[in-house]
Amino acid sequence: MLLFLSDLHLTDTADRSTIDLTRLAEALEIQIRRAVERKGIREVKLVLLGDIFELLKSRIWLDRNLRPWEVATPDHVQAVDDVFAAIVQANHSFLADLRRLTEVFPVKLEYLPGNHDLYLNTEMGVSARRRFQELLPLSRTGGTPFEPVFLDPLYAAMAKHGHEWDPTNRYSEDAAAIGDAVVVEVLLRLPALVATALEVPETDPRLAFLHELDNLRPQHPRALAYWLLAGLDELGPIAAGARRVLDEGLQRIARELIDLTGRVRFESTREIRWWKKFLLQTARALLKKPGMLRLAVRLPWGGHRPSSYRQDALRDLEDALTFSGDLRFVLCGHTHLHELVPMEISRGGRPCLYINTGTWRRVHRLAEVAFRRAPRTFSTWQEECLVCLYNADERKSGLPSYEVLRFTSGRID
């Protein structure tokens, strides 16, 4: 059995966790135990399909005045190692549960890097990678870099994290990912700037909405603007001061991001323009009184790349078929949105399936509206998704070719 899990974004502080890790460990054990003890499956490969660790959104980068897209130095190597060590400490129980699964059941662990834990696979991550490979019984050992693509002909499956199809979050030979700059310079620095100016700790619950920007879907400047405006409306007594502080923070970040893009070559110049526009227009709008905070209405949706990568996956699958024979599944994560889409490789041929493995964490989804005004509300839920594939021998025990185990829970008050 192949068991896929992606996009946990385990953080280096428990304060920012959005996952019930006990529930996740229990779900993994239930599925593995069912496969092994009830269905007689002799081996389970648990594929950690990227963004398992949140190496970008860590205060260590700010505190040490380092950035992950810079040329690697010993200080960068130490920073990545320290971020990873803190993640291990903050999530030690879950990582111990993963190790226990490999000891109790015939489970092998495969790991592929995503864009948020990419540095485990680069020169900066040489120390952290070795630490990771000593921590868990992975297929790669001794500091050997991980493969970015998982291919298993026995299950007719190909998988990758998916950021490789996203110009916002991929590196090229001579350009960095603008998504990394957004995480560090915007999503990480903004709560810190606001908390410092208001003289409150970053853990103040009234500022929680600032830490949740990376859990929004869709990841688009207009949705982020709605979220900020809605968060300001809930601040109560400190709202007036917070508006001014947020305005100043956004303007500062905008200026510095513009300067950064003049000094660093990033992969997607289109996305750089989107973020400049978002930050500058948001800053200007926040100068107005609360009833006129309508920035997001003026930000067009056009020009934004859709979140699904199934057409990119189809092209990669067509290329892989020339070397790997019969492939029936292509899987990725990255978007935090589960999809199951049949695709036709050849006219009249057997369909293959594109499966997005979703995520296992909190999601804030912007509401759709049936009337002519801009939405300002979000629904929040816990998204939990596992994907299982079974080979021909395993299907003899009555198992299907694939299973998507998805559970979504939320509240409407």
C-alpha positions in Angstrom: 0.0 0.0 0.0 1.1 3.5 -0.7 -0.1 6.1 1.8 0.3 9.8 0.9 0.3 12.7 3.4 1.3 16.3 2.6 1.3 19.9 3.7 1.4 19.6 7.5 3.7 22.7 7.9 4.9 21.6 11.3 6.2 24.8 13.0 9.0 25.5 15.3 6.6 26.8 18.0 3.5 25.1 19.3 1.8 28.5 19.4 1.4 28.5 15.6 0.3 24.9 15.1 -3.0 24.3 13.3 -3.1 20.5 13.5 -4.4 18.0 15.9 -1.4 15.8 15.7 -2.8 13.2 18.1 -5.7 12.7 15.7 -3.4 12.5 12.7 -1.2 9.8 14.4 -4.3 7.8 15.3 -5.7 8.1 11.8 -2.4 6.8 10.3 -2.3 3.9 12.7 -5.9 2.9 12.1 -5.4 2.9 8.3 -2.1 1.0 8.5 -3.4 -1.5 11.1 -6.5 -2.2 8.9 -4.3 -2.8 5.8 -1.8 -5.1 7.6 -3.9 -7.0 10.0 -7.2 -7.2 8.2 -6.2 -7.2 4.6 -2.8 -9.0 4.8 -0.8 -6.2 3.2 2.9 -7.0 3.6 4.4 -3.6 3.2 3.2 0.0 3.5 5.1 3.0 2.1 4.1 6.2 3.8 5.0 9.0 1.4 5.5 12.4 3.1 4.8 14.5 0.0 6.4 17.8 0.9 5.8 20.8 3.1 5.8 18.5 6.2 8.1 21.0 7.9 7.7 24.8 8.0 11.3 26.0 7.5 10.4 29.4 6.1 8.0 30.9 8.7 10.5 31.1 11.6 11.6 34.1 13.6 15.2 32.7 13.3 15.4 34.3 9.9 14.5 37.7 11.2 16.4 37.5 14.4 19.7 36.6 12.6 19.1 38.9 9.7 19.4 36.0 7.2 17.2 35.1 4.3 16.8 31.6 2.8 17.2 32.8 -0.8 20.7 34.1 -0.2 23.9 32.4 -1.0 24.5 29.6 1.5 27.1 30.4 4.3 27.8 28.5 7.5 25.4 30.9 9.2 22.6 29.8 6.8 23.4 26.1 7.4 23.3 26.7 11.2 20.0 28.6 10.8 18.3 25.8 8.9 19.6 23.3 11.4 18.3 25.4 14.3 14.9 25.9 12.7 14.6 22.1 12.1 15.8 21.3 15.6 13.1 23.6 17.1 10.5 22.0 14.8 11.5 18.5 16.1 11.3 19.7 19.7 7.9 21.3 19.2 6.5 18.2 17.5 8.5 15.5 19.2 5.4 13.4 20.2 4.2 13.1 16.6 7.6 12.3 15.2 8.0 9.6 17.8 4.6 8.2 16.7 5.9 8.1 13.1 9.0 6.2 14.3 6.8 3.8 16.3 4.7 3.0 13.3 7.8 1.8 11.5 8.7 -0.4 14.4 5.3 -2.0 15.0 4.2 -2.4 11.4 6.0 -3.1 8.1 6.1 0.6 7.2 8.8 2.4 5.1 9.0 6.1 5.0 9.6 8.1 1.9 10.1 11.9 1.9 9.9 14.4 -0.9 10.7 18.1 -0.4 8.1 20.8 -0.8 8.7 24.5 -1.2 8.5 25.2 2.6 10.9 22.5 3.5 13.0 22.7 0.3 16.1 23.7 2.3 16.4 20.2 3.8 17.4 19.3 0.2 19.9 22.1 -0.5 23.4 23.1 0.6 21.8 25.1 3.5 20.2 21.9 4.8 23.2 19.6 4.9 23.2 19.5 8.7 19.5 19.4 9.1 19.1 16.7 6.5 21.5 14.5 8.3 19.6 15.2 11.5 16.3 14.3 9.8 17.7 11.1 8.4 19.0 10.0 11.8 15.6 10.9 13.5 13.4 8.7 11.2 14.1 5.5 9.2 13.9 7.1 5.8 14.8 5.5 2.5 17.6 8.1 2.1 20.3 8.0 4.7 23.8 9.5 5.5 23.0 13.0 4.3 22.0 11.9 0.8 19.7 14.5 -0.9 16.1 13.4 -1.4 14.6 12.8 -4.8 12.0 15.4 -5.9 9.9 12.9 -7.7 8.4 9.6 -6.4 7.9 6.9 -9.0 6.5 3.4 -8.3 5.7 1.3 -11.3 4.2 -1.4 -9.1 1.4 1.0 -8.2 1.5 2.8 -11.6 2.1 6.0 -9.6 4.1 9.2 -10.0 4.1 12.0 -7.3 5.8 15.3 -6.5 4.9 18.1 -4.1 3.6 20.4 -6.9 5.4 23.6 -6.3 7.5 22.8 -9.3 4.5 23.7 -11.4 4.0 27.0 -9.5 6.1 30.0 -10.7 5.5 31.8 -7.4 7.1 29.0 -5.4 9.8 27.4 -7.5 13.5 28.1 -8.0 15.2 28.1 -11.3 19.0 28.0 -12.0 19.4 31.8 -11.7 16.2 32.9 -9.8 14.7 32.5 -6.4 11.0 31.9 -5.5 9.1 35.1 -4.8 6.8 33.0 -2.5 9.7 32.6 -0.1 10.1 36.4 0.1 6.3 36.8 0.7 6.4 34.3 3.6 9.4 35.9 5.3 9.0 39.5 4.5 5.2 39.7 4.6 3.6 36.8 6.5 6.3 36.6 9.1 7.3 40.2 9.6 3.8 41.8 9.6 2.7 40.3 12.9 6.0 41.1 14.4 5.9 44.7 13.3 2.3 45.2 14.5 2.9 43.5 17.9 6.0 45.6 18.5 4.3 48.9 17.6 1.3 48.1 19.8 3.5 46.9 22.6 1.8 43.5 22.9 3.3 40.0 22.5 3.0 38.4 19.1 0.9 35.7 20.9 -1.8 38.2 21.8 -5.0 36.4 20.6 -6.3 39.7 19.1 -3.5 39.4 16.5 -4.2 35.8 15.6 -5.7 36.8 12.3 -2.2 38.2 11.2 -0.6 34.8 11.8 -3.3 33.0 9.8 -2.6 34.7 6.5 -1.0 31.6 5.1 -4.0 29.4 5.9 -6.3 31.5 3.5 -7.6 30.0 0.3 -7.5 31.2 -2.3 -3.9 32.6 -1.9 -4.6 35.8 -3.7 -4.0 39.4 -2.8 -7.7 40.2 -2.9 -8.6 37.4 -0.5 -5.7 38.5 1.8 -7.1 42.0 1.8 -10.5 40.9 2.8 -9.0 38.9 5.7 -7.1 41.9 7.0 -10.1 44.1 6.8 -12.3 41.6 8.6 -9.6 41.1 11.2 -9.4 44.8 11.9 -13.2 44.9 12.4 -12.8 42.5 15.3 -10.0 44.3 17.2 -12.3 46.3 19.5 -10.7 48.9 21.7 -7.3 48.7 20.0 -8.7 48.9 16.5 -8.0 52.6 15.8 -4.3 52.2 16.9 -4.0 48.9 15.1 -5.2 50.4 11.8 -2.5 53.1 11.9 0.1 50.5 12.9 -0.9 48.1 10.2 -0.8 50.9 7.7 2.7 51.8 8.7 3.8 48.2 8.7 2.4 47.5 5.3 4.0 50.6 3.8 7.4 49.7 5.3 7.1 46.1 4.0 6.0 47.4 0.6 9.0 49.7 0.3 11.4 47.0 1.4 9.9 44.4 -0.9 10.2 46.7 -3.8 13.9 47.3 -2.9 14.4 43.6 -2.5 13.0 42.8 -6.0 15.5 45.3 -7.4 18.4 43.4 -5.8 17.3 39.8 -6.1 16.2 38.0 -9.2 13.0 36.2 -8.6 11.3 33.5 -10.7 7.9 35.2 -11.3 8.0 38.9 -11.9 4.2 38.9 -12.5 3.7 37.8 -8.9 6.1 40.4 -7.7 3.8 43.1 -9.3 0.7 41.6 -7.6 2.3 41.8 -4.2 3.6 45.3 -4.7 0.1 46.4 -5.8 -1.6 44.6 -2.9 0.7 46.1 -0.2 0.6 49.6 -1.5 -3.1 49.8 -2.1 -3.9 48.2 1.2 -1.7 50.7 3.0 -3.5 53.6 1.3 -6.9 52.2 2.0 -6.1 51.8 5.7 -5.7 55.5 6.0 -9.5 56.0 5.5 -12.2 55.6 8.1 -13.5 52.1 8.9 -16.7 52.5 6.8 -14.6 53.1 3.7 -12.3 50.2 3.9 -13.2 48.8 0.5 -9.8 48.1 -0.9 -10.5 44.5 -1.9 -13.4 45.5 -4.1 -11.0 47.4 -6.3 -8.5 44.6 -6.6 -9.3 42.5 -9.8 -9.2 38.7 -9.7 -7.8 38.6 -13.2 -4.3 37.4 -13.9 -4.1 35.1 -11.0 -2.9 31.5 -11.6 -5.5 28.9 -10.7 -4.7 26.6 -7.8 -5.1 23.4 -9.8 -2.0 21.9 -11.5 -3.7 19.0 -13.2 -2.7 20.2 -16.7 0.9 20.5 -15.6 0.7 17.1 -14.0 -0.7 15.6 -17.2 2.2 16.9 -19.3 4.7 15.5 -16.8 2.8 12.2 -16.8 3.0 12.0 -20.6 6.8 12.6 -20.4 7.1 9.9 -17.7 5.2 7.4 -19.7 7.9 7.2 -22.3 10.3 5.9 -19.6 8.1 4.2 -17.1 5.5 2.2 -19.0 2.0 2.2 -17.6 1.2 4.9 -15.1 -2.3 5.4 -13.8 -1.9 8.0 -11.0 -0.2 11.4 -10.7 -0.3 12.9 -7.3 0.7 16.2 -5.7 -0.1 18.5 -2.8 0.9 22.1 -2.4 -2.5 23.8 -3.0 -4.1 22.6 0.3 -7.2 21.8 -1.9 -8.0 18.1 -2.5 -8.9 17.2 -6.1 -9.7 14.0 -7.9 -9.8 14.4 -11.7 -9.8 11.7 -14.4 -7.5 12.5 -17.3 -7.2 10.9 -20.8 -3.7 10.3 -21.9 -4.5 8.9 -25.3 -7.7 9.0 -27.3 -10.0 6.2 -26.2 -7.3 4.9 -23.8 -7.7 4.1 -20.1 -8.0 7.2 -18.0 -5.5 8.1 -15.3 -6.3 10.0 -12.2 -4.9 13.3 -11.0 -5.1 13.3 -7.2 -4.3 16.3 -5.1 -3.5 15.2 -1.5 -4.9 18.3 0.1 -3.6 19.1 3.5 -4.0 18.2 7.2 -4.4 21.6 8.9 -6.8 24.5 9.3 -8.2 26.3 6.2 -10.0 29.7 5.9 -12.0 29.8 2.8 -13.4 33.0 1.3 -17.2 33.0 0.9 -18.8 33.2 -2.5 -21.7 35.6 -2.9 -25.0 35.6 -4.8 -25.4 39.4 -4.9 -23.5 42.4 -6.2 -21.2 43.2 -3.4 -17.8 42.0 -2.3 -17.6 39.1 0.1 -16.2 39.9 3.6 -16.7 36.5 5.3 -14.8 33.3 5.6 -15.6 29.8 6.7 -13.0 28.0 8.8 -12.6 24.2 9.0 -10.1 21.5 9.7 -9.1 19.8 6.5 -7.8 16.2 6.9 -6.8 14.2 3.9 -5.0 10.9 3.3 -4.6 9.1 0.0 -4.1 5.3 -0.4 -3.1 3.3 -3.5 -3.2 -0.5 -3.8 -1.4 -2.7 -6.3 -2.9 -5.7 -8.2 -2.0 -8.3 -5.5 -3.4 -6.2 -2.7 -6.7 -5.7 -4.6 -7.2 -9.5 -4.5 -8.3 -9.1 -0.8 -11.2 -6.9 -1.9 -9.4 -3.5 -1.7 -10.1 -0.8 -4.4 -7.4 0.7 -6.6 -7.4 3.8 -4.5 -9.0 5.5 -1.5 -9.2 9.1 -0.5 -9.8 9.4 3.2 -11.0 13.0 3.7 -12.6 14.5 6.8 -13.6 18.1 7.1 -15.0 19.5 10.3 -16.0 23.1 11.2 -18.6 25.2 12.9 -21.2 27.7 11.7 -22.3 29.9 14.6 
